[in-house]
Amino acid sequence: MLDWLREADGVLTLTVHVQPGAKRSEVAGLHGDALKIRLAAPPIDGRANAALLAFVAQRLGLAKSAVELKSGQTSRHKVLLLPGTHADAVRRLLGQ
């Protein structure tokens, strides 16, 4: 399995490196052991975190509430939980 995507007990863990304040929101490839995601939202008052959850949920066809920020509230390096989602769907929809 990929370093940035892990599966255990039916829950996927997605490790991302976020670049807030970008021109547009997009998946930008890899950044070390994390998937790099550029976000148009600024890193102010949790806007980038909310935009990240919404972006990932939209790309995977999930409800926003189905994507959980496990760690990295104030960091660029974040870990997301995606319960009930298959790794193949994540790889395909995130363009990997």
Secondary structure, DSSP 8 states (H G I E B T S, - for coil): --TTEEEETTEEEEEEEEETT-SS-EEEEEETTEEEEE-SS-SSTTHHHHHHHHHHHHHHT--GGG-EEEE-TTSSEEEEEEET--HHHHHHHTT-
